[in-house]
Amino acid sequence: MNSRVEHTDVGAYALGLLDEDDRLAFEAHLLRCRSCEVELTELSGVAHALTGLGPVEDAPPLRGRRPPEVIDMLRRKQAADRRTRRSTFVIGVAASVTLVLGGLTIGAQFGGESTPPAAHTAQLGPAEQFYAMGTPLPGVGADGVSGGLVLESKGWGTHAAIQLSGVKGPLECELVAVGKNGERRVMMGWAVPTPGYGVPGSPDPLYMHGAAALPVEKIDHFEVVTTAGRKILTVVV
């Protein structure tokens, strides 16, 4: 199997639009990628919103049934996104379905509620949209770093999106949830390339999201730490 697996395949997989090789490769990837597993859980609401609207050949059971004109639009959207920025796929699909079906609203699934995304979030990636739709907890940074955190309590633990600016690369970082009992859980990790994020030469901040099995009510604070052990941001719950 020579299929390329990307984290942005989550939306296409949830809607049943990956070809067989890509689907099998992504399912193997999903077994070892907690971030994609969390995002697939969130996006399953989009797939279920389309259930019962018409047949799709060879679509996995989760992905439901859609009318032919929607199928064609979704497949053309998928092909375009695989050549460009595929992280916006599900948002574009939701907009396409709304137009074809005359006003079907598919809300973003956060906290168990369906909330239509604001117009200014239409082109944001999943982590940035999650952050924009929440109420960020401000962080206290070091060495010019600033940022915040949006939290979502889930039955399985805590889902979080982080925004980070003023961080210079190259380095590697982790977001750690620190429990009230001192327990530490790594929620996500990433690399910061040169020059960095939210700095001259790279003005856009970094947006990431991840999860931990630690419930929100048991968390005291969050830390962004480098793999060298330097703490660059603290967010108190």
C-alpha positions in Angstrom: 0.0 0.0 0.0 1.5 3.3 -1.2 -1.2 5.6 0.1 -0.1 8.8 1.8 -1.7 9.4 5.2 -2.3 12.9 6.5 -4.0 14.2 9.6 -6.3 16.2 7.3 -7.8 13.0 6.0 -10.1 12.9 9.0 -12.9 14.9 7.3 -12.8 12.8 4.1 -12.8 9.6 6.2 -15.8 10.7 8.3 -17.8 11.3 5.2 -16.7 8.1 3.4 -15.0 9.8 0.5 -11.5 8.2 0.7 -10.6 5.6 -1.9 -10.0 2.0 -0.6 -6.2 2.3 -0.2 -6.4 5.7 1.5 -9.2 4.5 3.8 -7.2 1.4 4.9 -4.1 3.5 5.4 -6.0 6.1 7.4 -7.6 3.4 9.7 -4.2 2.0 10.4 -3.0 5.6 11.2 -6.0 6.2 13.4 -5.0 3.3 15.8 -1.9 5.2 16.9 -3.0 8.9 16.5 -4.9 10.2 19.5 -5.4 13.6 17.9 -7.1 12.2 14.8 -9.2 9.9 17.0 -10.5 12.9 18.9 -11.1 15.0 15.8 -13.0 12.1 14.2 -15.3 11.9 17.2 -16.1 15.6 16.9 -16.7 15.4 13.1 -19.0 12.4 13.3 -21.8 14.8 13.9 -21.4 16.1 10.4 -21.6 12.6 8.9 -24.7 11.7 11.0 -26.4 15.0 9.9 -26.3 13.7 6.3 -27.8 10.2 7.2 -30.9 9.3 5.2 -30.4 11.8 2.4 -29.7 9.4 -0.5 -27.3 6.5 -1.5 -23.6 6.5 -1.8 -21.9 3.6 -3.5 -19.4 1.7 -1.3 -19.6 4.2 1.6 -18.8 2.8 5.1 -21.9 2.5 7.3 -20.9 5.5 9.5 -20.8 7.9 6.6 -24.6 7.5 5.8 -26.5 8.2 2.6 -26.6 11.3 0.4 -28.3 12.4 -2.8 -26.3 12.2 -6.1 -25.8 16.0 -6.5 -24.3 16.2 -3.0 -22.1 13.2 -3.7 -20.7 14.8 -6.8 -20.1 18.1 -4.9 -18.4 16.4 -2.0 -16.1 14.4 -4.2 -15.1 17.4 -6.3 -14.5 19.3 -3.0 -12.4 16.5 -1.7 -10.2 16.4 -4.9 -9.7 20.2 -4.7 -8.8 20.2 -1.0 -6.3 17.3 -1.5 -4.4 19.6 -3.8 -4.7 22.7 -1.5 -5.6 23.1 2.1 -7.4 19.9 3.1 -7.9 21.0 6.7 -10.9 23.1 5.5 -12.7 20.2 3.9 -15.5 19.5 6.4 -16.4 23.2 6.7 -16.6 23.5 2.9 -18.7 20.3 2.8 -21.1 21.7 5.4 -21.5 24.8 3.3 -22.1 22.8 0.1 -24.8 20.6 1.8 -26.5 23.7 3.1 -26.8 25.2 -0.4 -28.0 22.0 -2.0 -30.6 21.1 0.6 -32.0 24.6 1.0 -30.8 25.6 4.4 -29.7 22.5 6.2 -27.6 23.7 9.1 -24.8 21.6 10.3 -23.4 22.9 13.6 -19.9 22.4 15.0 -20.1 19.8 17.7 -18.6 21.3 20.9 -19.7 20.4 24.4 -22.7 18.4 23.1 -24.4 21.4 21.5 -24.9 22.3 17.8 -23.8 25.8 17.1 -23.6 27.2 13.6 -20.1 28.6 12.9 -19.7 32.3 12.6 -19.1 33.7 9.1 -15.6 34.8 10.1 -14.6 31.3 11.1 -15.6 29.7 7.7 -12.0 29.4 6.4 -10.3 28.4 9.7 -8.7 25.1 10.4 -10.2 22.8 13.1 -8.0 23.9 16.0 -8.3 27.6 15.1 -12.1 27.4 14.7 -12.4 25.6 18.1 -10.3 28.3 19.7 -12.3 31.1 18.0 -15.6 29.7 19.1 -14.6 29.3 22.7 -13.7 31.6 25.6 -9.9 31.4 26.0 -8.2 31.2 29.3 -5.2 33.6 29.2 -1.7 32.3 29.8 1.3 33.7 31.5 4.3 33.5 29.3 8.1 33.7 29.5 10.7 35.1 27.1 8.1 37.0 25.1 5.7 34.1 24.6 2.0 34.7 25.0 -1.1 32.6 24.4 -4.3 31.1 25.7 -6.3 27.9 25.9 -9.9 26.9 25.2 -11.2 23.8 27.0 -14.0 21.4 26.4 -15.1 18.8 28.9 -15.8 15.4 27.4 -17.1 12.1 28.9 -13.6 10.6 28.2 -11.6 13.6 29.6 -10.6 17.0 28.3 -10.3 18.4 24.8 -8.2 21.6 24.4 -7.1 24.1 21.7 -4.1 26.3 22.2 -3.0 29.6 20.6 0.7 30.5 20.9 2.6 33.6 19.8 6.1 34.9 20.3 7.7 31.5 20.3 11.0 31.3 18.4 12.3 28.1 16.8 13.8 25.7 16.3 12.6 23.8 19.3 10.0 21.2 20.3 7.2 21.7 22.8 4.5 19.9 24.6 1.2 20.9 26.3 1.0 19.2 29.7 -2.2 19.1 31.8 -1.2 19.1 35.5 -3.7 17.6 37.9 -4.6 18.9 41.3 -2.8 15.8 42.7 0.4 16.6 40.7 -0.3 14.1 38.0 1.1 15.2 34.6 -0.5 14.3 31.3 0.9 15.2 27.9 -2.0 16.4 25.6 0.0 17.2 22.5 3.5 17.9 21.1 4.8 19.8 18.1 7.9 21.3 16.5 8.6 25.0 16.1 10.6 25.7 13.0 12.7 28.8 12.4 11.9 31.6 12.8 8.8 30.5 14.9 5.2 31.5 15.4 3.9 35.0 16.0 7.3 36.6 15.5 8.8 38.9 12.9 9.1 36.9 9.6 6.3 34.6 10.7 3.5 36.7 12.1 0.8 34.1 12.3 0.3 32.4 15.7 0.3 28.7 16.2 -3.0 26.8 16.7 -3.1 23.2 17.9 -5.5 20.9 19.6 -5.3 17.7 21.6 -6.7 15.7 24.4 -6.1 13.9 27.7 -8.1 11.4 29.8 -7.9 13.7 32.8 -11.3 15.4 33.5 -11.3 19.2 33.5 -12.4 19.3 37.2 -9.3 17.4 38.2 -6.9 19.8 36.4 -5.1 22.6 38.3 -3.2 24.2 35.4 -1.6 23.6 32.0 2.0 24.1 31.0 3.7 24.5 27.6 7.2 23.2 28.1 10.1 22.5 25.7 11.7 19.1 25.4 14.7 20.7 27.2 12.5 21.3 30.2 12.0 25.0 29.9 8.5 26.3 30.8 7.3 29.0 28.3 3.6 29.3 29.1 1.3 28.5 32.1 -2.5 28.6 32.0 -4.4 28.3 35.3 -7.8 26.8 35.1 
